[in-house]
Amino acid sequence: MDSSPSSVTPASAPRLDLRARLALGPLVLDGAMGTALNERGIAFNECFELVQLQRPELIGEVHHSYLEAGAEGVHTNTFGANRYRLAKFDEGRRLQEVIEAAVQIAREAAGDARFVVGAMGPTGVEIEPFGRVARDEARAAFRESAAVFAGLGIEAISLETFSSVDELIEAVRGVREVSALPLIAHFTVTGAGVTLRGAHPEEVYARLESEGVDVIGVNCSSGPSAVLEATQVLMNCGELPISARPNAGMPRQLDGRVFYENNPDYFGRFARRFLQAGGTLLGGCCGTTPEHVRAMARAARAVGAQERGERERAAVAATRVREQRPREPKPLAERSTLGRLLEQGLCPVSVELVPPRTPDTAKLIEVASTLRDAGADLINLPDGPRASARISNSVAAHLIEREAGIETLVHFCCRDRNLLGMQSDLMGGYALGLRNMLVITGDPPYQGNYPDVTAVFDVDSIGLCNILDNLNHGLDVGGNDLKGQTHFCYGAALNPTAVDWERELHRYEWKVRAGINFAITQPIFDVEGLLARLPELPPDGPPILAGVWPLRSLRNAEFLASEVPGVHVPDAVLKRMRAADRSGKAAEEGIAIALEAIDALRAHVAGFQLAAPFNKPEAAVALLQSLEGRR
């Protein structure tokens, strides 16, 4: 088989009419490509899309196996053929070559009498509002792939395995900008029958129908049962054909290999139930084999061209796709003491204390009380700083507020929780009475004491800001009505000494758009550097609190300069600390440097975040005394 791109003959129109075929009755397509390639020796961590360039005969074998089992068409081996996924293998430049080869191999297998469907999966990166890739950038990637498919004579494009409805919508729009081919849009559901972010099938149907797709379906997910339930909901939402392409059950590992335990007979029973309920398009996803397809084909023949009966119509969920958010949060001044001080321009001052490594919080509460008496407005608590394991900062904050009587500012890190965990912890913190959050992405685990621990990073700090904005407006991470709301005062970090300031500024602007109420800088040792950056910030941005860290020693200064991400200690400061260290007055010099920073910045920032190095209050108390009378 010649698989070189030059041998592909573009076609302006598909050979078969998928829309007309679906009107005649059930259509069975193929099963998993990745499973079949893995069985043929291709590892799951390899780029499956390169196989058509390196070993095209394997792709042809897989297509033929499904067609011989009764499939009326095949999907191209292009699930990951987009600029983002191919870039992970440093192969982004080969996008067109990959797609052309895949279509050629599929067409040679299917011939002119069976369907070739172009498969397109998600970008593999998180898009806004929870990720750092803009929606128009994601749409451009989908448009780029679809433009290649559009001229190759395929019968349809299938969007597959989308857990984010927002990304699926961008994929639909990207395809529609360059192609009028029949478009099948699949999303995934959890065992609870909703998307990963809580969107119900009827909501997804309403959104996709309004975008002009031809078929709506559910694929992958946890197996036939969950997919059947979700597709039955879809069938009650409108007249569009419905597709189901489930996994062969939940995967299990044995000796490093992945197995799926659902047998083909069970899959055949699922197919019969799906078709009898009114489903139209069938296929398989992860773990399915030619035997699963054979079972589905038997079921389709048994059901035949059974006409779709009248089914009770559920209320179309367009009303649940909200143009406006259901609630507005309280005015900032009513949310917390910090919110009131910010709103009134009264120079809030926070002091950072690190939660202990043991369950004993007595000393932490004692120091918090000392700082309260010295004039601190609130205590801020990092979340696993430098990837270390400590008492939950939310628990520590609750204890401090209860026992020391001072408000807290809780750092909330993206590293350790998935999206659902984030929403749960945020709502739990709110229920405990915590009202202030500082959003941070978080240090990677390899910087801490447990380098083998894995990071989650479902979203970064920008995405988390959008989650908080949603919660404050009564919406969950999926945009669904919470039937309640939070009233957080929340902010984000700003690093004015970032090496890539342009990128930092761009990210900060996204945080501002996500509704942050304040921003806190990294510890400032380069005052002039911060003053130079402030005019470049968005004019409608929130108040800035400057981080000020009283150095305790030369070693402390060198550690911050060399090992703490995002902190810049100028040579002039290090020189002063070296001189003071030789005279035994390093701690005093550190306080003097911090006081100079406060004096220089007081007229330019809205407040301060002070550090109490090693949870010792003396240096922070000295700085608080310098700020007496600030109101």
Stockholm file with secondary structure:
# STOCKHOLM 1.0

chainA/1-631         MDSSPSSVTPASAPRLDLRARLALGPLVLDGAMGTALNERGIAFNECFELVQLQRPELIGEVHHSYLEAGAEGVHTNTFGANRYRLAKFDEGRRLQEVIEAAVQIAREAAGDARFVVGAMGPTGVEIEPFGRVARDEARAAFRESAAVFAGLGIEAISLETFSSVDELIEAVRGVREVSALPLIAHFTVTGAGVTLRGAHPEEVYARLESEGVDVIGVNCSSGPSAVLEATQVLMNCGELPISARPNAGMPRQLDGRVFYENNPDYFGRFARRFLQAGGTLLGGCCGTTPEHVRAMARAARAVGAQERGERERAAVAATRVREQRPREPKPLAERSTLGRLLEQGLCPVSVELVPPRTPDTAKLIEVASTLRDAGADLINLPDGPRASARISNSVAAHLIEREAGIETLVHFCCRDRNLLGMQSDLMGGYALGLRNMLVITGDPPYQGNYPDVTAVFDVDSIGLCNILDNLNHGLDVGGNDLKGQTHFCYGAALNPTAVDWERELHRYEWKVRAGINFAITQPIFDVEGLLARLPELPPDGPPILAGVWPLRSLRNAEFLASEVPGVHVPDAVLKRMRAADRSGKAAEEGIAIALEAIDALRAHVAGFQLAAPFNKPEAAVALLQSLEGRR
#=GR chainA/1-631 SS CCCCGGGCCCBSSCSSCHHHHHHHSCEECCCCSHHHHHHTTCCTTSCGGGHHHHCHHHHHHHHHHHHHTTCSEEECSCTTCSHHHHHTTTCGGGHHHHHHHHHHHHHHHHTTSSEEEEEECCCSSCBTTTSSBCHHHHHHHHHHHHHHHHTBTCSEEEEEEESCHHHHHHHHHHHHTTCCSCEEEEECCCTTSSCTTCCCHHHHHHHHHHTTCSEEEEEETTCHHHHHHHHHHHHTSCSSCEEEEECSSCEEEETTEEEECCCHHHHHHHHHHHHHTTCCEECCCTTCCHHHHHHHHHHHHHHTTCCCCCCCCCCCGGGGSCSSCSCCCCCGGGTCHHHHHHHHTCCCEEEECCCCSSSCCHHHHHHHHHHHHHTCSEEEECSSGGGCCCSCHHHHHHHHHHHTCCEEEEEEESSSCCHHHHHHHHHHHHHTTCCEEEEECCCCGGGSSCTTCCCCCSSCHHHHHHHHHHHHTTBCTTSCBCSSCCCCEEEEEECTTCSSHHHHHHHHHHHHHTTCSEEEEEECSCHHHHHHHGGGSCTTCCCEEEEECCCCCHHHHHHHHHHSTTCCCCHHHHHHHHHHHHTTCHHHHHHHHHHHHHHHHTTTSSEEEEECGGGCCHHHHHHHHHTTTCC
#=GC SS_cons         CCCCGGGCCCBSSCSSCHHHHHHHSCEECCCCSHHHHHHTTCCTTSCGGGHHHHCHHHHHHHHHHHHHTTCSEEECSCTTCSHHHHHTTTCGGGHHHHHHHHHHHHHHHHTTSSEEEEEECCCSSCBTTTSSBCHHHHHHHHHHHHHHHHTBTCSEEEEEEESCHHHHHHHHHHHHTTCCSCEEEEECCCTTSSCTTCCCHHHHHHHHHHTTCSEEEEEETTCHHHHHHHHHHHHTSCSSCEEEEECSSCEEEETTEEEECCCHHHHHHHHHHHHHTTCCEECCCTTCCHHHHHHHHHHHHHHTTCCCCCCCCCCCGGGGSCSSCSCCCCCGGGTCHHHHHHHHTCCCEEEECCCCSSSCCHHHHHHHHHHHHHTCSEEEECSSGGGCCCSCHHHHHHHHHHHTCCEEEEEEESSSCCHHHHHHHHHHHHHTTCCEEEEECCCCGGGSSCTTCCCCCSSCHHHHHHHHHHHHTTBCTTSCBCSSCCCCEEEEEECTTCSSHHHHHHHHHHHHHTTCSEEEEEECSCHHHHHHHGGGSCTTCCCEEEEECCCCCHHHHHHHHHHSTTCCCCHHHHHHHHHHHHTTCHHHHHHHHHHHHHHHHTTTSSEEEEECGGGCCHHHHHHHHHTTTCC
//
